[in-house]
């Protein structure tokens, strides 16, 4: 029987709790501790009660002696914790982003390679069957591609506090943007050459700009934009746009908008509901070909995604992949480099906002 991977879970927020639940239920893992800087003053989910709790990372690492560490804390701690974990010969699962700057991101990747430790990044769309199909169809649309992606979130209740604290580490187009520029890079297979960003601070309680928009140009002529905003003022009209357009037609992710009615004051806004961020009800494929009369030769096609996995199942799939990467010694070079590349693009957008100019990528 293969020994279980002893894992230390760091962070117990939205993603940390989901990943901890996966480790708790998956046969291949054994949770040896849960660490968060304020964990002893918060309520622990019932299925995770009984595990050793720590409020200091170094102490947790020394006492539990794990085989792997799952890092789901605030982004400004990611690189520090990952480097310490790798130095202790641990494999690492890390929620995005890999770091808050490129120098630290490259350090983490170099350390993982030097120690031959597995480093899996939480790019949840890479295990999502609907997004995998979305990219597959997008690659058939010809070149260049036009990619339109956004995720605006209207903050209320718990999400209000979560977004306010998260902005202390990263602005929205950086934090969530790594997912979507990674999708752009997969769609084009091309090199990003230029980035431009705009931003605005609409939320007095937030430390940084809470709205941003980035534009990317690729060396194959493809272009893409990503928009993200957090805060109680954000509109939920067109908060979820996922389109790819090429010479041969277009493919769009169609999300259910039926929940976007007026809500009670204590309800979480639809756009801030973490289950909605990966939800795909259908893919709509549009074919550009026309007949002799210039009418469309083929009707639009709808691919139903009603049976797609939910957020927790996607987290389970990420951890199943992490376990397989460790046990089968998978080569993760491509995904690690992709994580650094997507971070480089979104940080260039932030630089563009600050310097009010386009940024050329080397």
N, C-alpha and C positions, 0 to 999 in steps of 0.2 A: 504493500500500500504506500502511495506517495505521501510524504509528510506534508502537513499543512503549512502554509506560509503564514508566519506570525507577523501581524501587521499592527502598527501604531497609527491611529487615526488622529489627524490634527485638524481642528476646526469642526464645529457641529452646527453650522448654519444650514441654509437650504440645500446646498450641494453636499456638504459634509455629512449631514444626516442621511441623505439618500445613499451615499457611498458606504457609510457605516452599516446601513441596513443591508446592503448587498453583501458586505463581508460577513455579517452576522448570519445570513441565510445560506451563502455559498459554501459547499463542502470543503473547498480547497483553502479557505482562509480561517485563521484564528485571531480574533482581536485580542491583543495583549494590553491595550491601554487606549484611552481617549484623552486628548489634550486640547485645551482651549484656555486662554488667559483668564476667562471668567466662568469656567465650567462649574465650579462648586457653588455658584450662586444662581444657577439656572436649572430649569426642569429638564431632566433627561428623558428621552422617549422610552416608553415602557419596555420595548424589546432590547434596548441597550443598557438598561439598568443592571448594575452588578459588575460591570467592567471597571478596572482601576482608572481613576480620574487624576489628571495632572494639570497644573496651571503653568508649568515651566517646561519648555521644550527640551532643554538639555537634560533636565532631571528625568523626564519621561523616556528619552532615548537611552540614557544610561541604565535606568532601572529595568526597562522592559526588554532591552536587547532584541529588537525586532529583526525580521528578515527583510521587511519592507515598511515604508512610511507612506501614508496617504495624506497629502497636503491640500487642505481645503480652507485655509485661513485667508486673511486679507492679502491682496496682491503684493503689498510692500514687504511681506515676510517670505514670499515664495522662494526666492533665490537663496536667501540665508538658510532657511530650513532644509532646502534640497541639498545644498553643499555639505551641510553638517551630516545629513542622512547618508549621502553617498560616501563621505569620509568614513562613516561607521560601517561601510560595506553593505548598505541597505539599497534595495531596489526602490524606485520612487514612482508613485502615481501622483500627478500634480494637476489640480484644476488650472484652467487658463487664467491669466497669461503666465508664461514661463518666468517672467521677471517684469520689472517696470522700466528697464533700460536694456539696450542691446548688449552692452559689455557684460552685464550679469547673466543674461540669457546664454551668451556664448560660453561663459564660465561653467554654467550648469551642464551644458551639452558636452563640453570638453571633459569635465570631471566624470560624467557617466561613461563616456567612451574609455577614458584612461583606467577606470576601475572595473570596466566591463559589467556595469550595473544597468538594469533596464530602467528607462525613463519613459513613461507613458503620460502623455498630456491629455487633459480632459476635453478634447474636441468632440463633443457628443454627436455632432452632425455626421461625423465620419462612420458612426455605427448605426445611423438612422436609415432604414431601407428606403423611405420616401425621398430623402435628400440624396442618397446614392443614385436612385433612379432619376431624380431631377438633374443631376450632373451628367449622368449617362445620356439622357435625351438632349441636354444642352450642347453636348459635344457633337451632335449630329446636325446642328443648325448652321454650319459653315463658319467662315471667318470674314470680317471681324465680328466679335460679339459685343452686344450692349447689355450690361448687367445692372439691374436696379434692385437694391436690397435695403430694407430698413427694419428697425425694431424700436419703436417709441413706446415708453412705459409711463403710464399715468400713476403717480405714487399716492398711496393712501395707506393708513394703518401701519402694519408691520413693514410694508414696502417703503413707506416714507422714511423710516429710520434706516432701513437697509441701504437705500440709494444715497441718502445723505452721508452715511459713513463710508460707503464705497467710493464716492467722489473724492474723498480725502486721498485715496490712492491713485485712482485713474479716472479720467473723464470718460463719458459713455462710449464715444466712438473708438476709444482704445480698448476698454474692457470687453465689450461685446463684439467690437469690430474684428478682432482676430478670427472669430468663427467665420465671418462672412467674407473677408478678404481671402481666407484660406479656401473657401468655396470658389471665389473668382480665380484663384491660381490653379485650382484643379480643373476648372472649366476650360481655361485658355491653354494651360500647359506652357505659358509664355512668361517672359521676364517683365516684371513691373519696372517702368523707367521714369515715371513722374507722378507725383502726388500733390494734390492741392486740398486744403481744408478750410472750412469756415466754422465759426462757433459763436455762441452767445450765452451769457449768464442771466437766466431768467428767474432764478431761485435764490432769494436773499439768504436762506439758511444753508445753502450749499457752499462749500469752500471754493469750488472751481466752476468752470462753464458746464452747465448741465445739458446743453444742446450742441450737437455738432454734425457736420456733413463733410464727407471726404470723397474725392474723385481720384481714380487711378487710371493711368494710361499704360498699356502694355506694348511690348515691342512688335506684336503682330497686328497692331492697330485696334485691338479690343479696348473698350473703356468700361468702367464700372463706377457706380456710386453706392455709398452706404450712409444711412442717416440714423442717428440715435439720440434720444432725449429722455431724461428722467425728471420727474417732479410732479407736483399736484396740478400744475397748469397745463400739462401736455394733453393734446387732443388725441382721442382714440379713433378719429376718422382717418382711414388709411394708415393705421399704425403698423400694419403687417403687409408689406409689399415684397414679393419675391418673384422677379421676372428675369428671364434671359431671352434676348432677341438676337437673331442672326439672319443672314440672307435667306435661309430656307424656312423661316418661321419663328415661333416663340414657344416657350414653355413657362408656365406660371404655377406656383403653389397657391392653391385656393384654400384658405382657412375659414372655418365656420365663424360667421359674424353674428350668429343669432343671440349671443350673450351680451351684445353691446347695447343693452337697454339701460334705463336709469337704475341705479343701485342704491341700496341703503348705505348710510354714511360709514358703517363699519365694514362693509364688504371690500375685499381686495379688487382693484380695477382689473378688468379682463386683460389689459395690456401688460400688467405687472404680475399676472398669474404665471408662475414658472411652468405649469403644465401647458400653457398656450404657446410658449416660446418655441417648442419643437412640434406643435400640433399641425398635422397636414390632413385635411379632409379629402383632397383630390389634387391631381396634377392635370392642368388643362394644356393640351398641346395644340398649337395652331400651325397649319401648313400654309406656306406662302404661294405654292404653285397655283397658277390660273390657267384656264382653258382658252380656247380660241376667242371666246367672247369676253375674256378678262374676268370671268367669274371664278371663284375658288374651285379648284378641281377636286378637293377633298375636304370634308367637313372637319371641324375641330373635334378632337378626341378628349374624352374625360376618363382618366384613370382613377378609380376609386381607391382611397387609402383608409377606408373605414376600420380595417382590422390592424392598423399600425400599432406598434408598441407605445405605451405611455411613458412618462418621464422616468418612473422608477425602473421599468424594464430596460430602458435605454442605459441607465446607470448600471444595472446588472450586466448588460452586455459589455460595457466598458471594463468592468472588473473581471469578467470572464476572459476578455482579451488580455488584460494585465497578467492574470494568472497563466495564461497560455504563453505569453511572452517570456515569463520567468522560467516555466517548466520546459519549454521547447527552444529556448535561447534564440528567440526571433531577432532578426536584424531590424532595428528601429531607426536606422539612419535617416530614411526619407521623412518620417513623421517628425523627428526632432528638428531637422533642418527646416521643415515646413513651418513649425512653430516659431522658430526664430525669424523666418522670412515674413510671416504674417504680422509679427510684432514690429518688425522694421517698418512695414508699410503704415501701420496705424500710428506709430510714433512719429513718422515723417509727416503725417497729417496734423498731429498736434504741433509739431515744429512749424508747419506752414501757417497755422492759425496764429502762433506767437509772433512769427516774423513777417506775416502778411505777404507771403510770396509762395510760388510753387517750389517744391523740393525735387531736385533731380536725384534719382537713385543710381548709385554706381553699380 
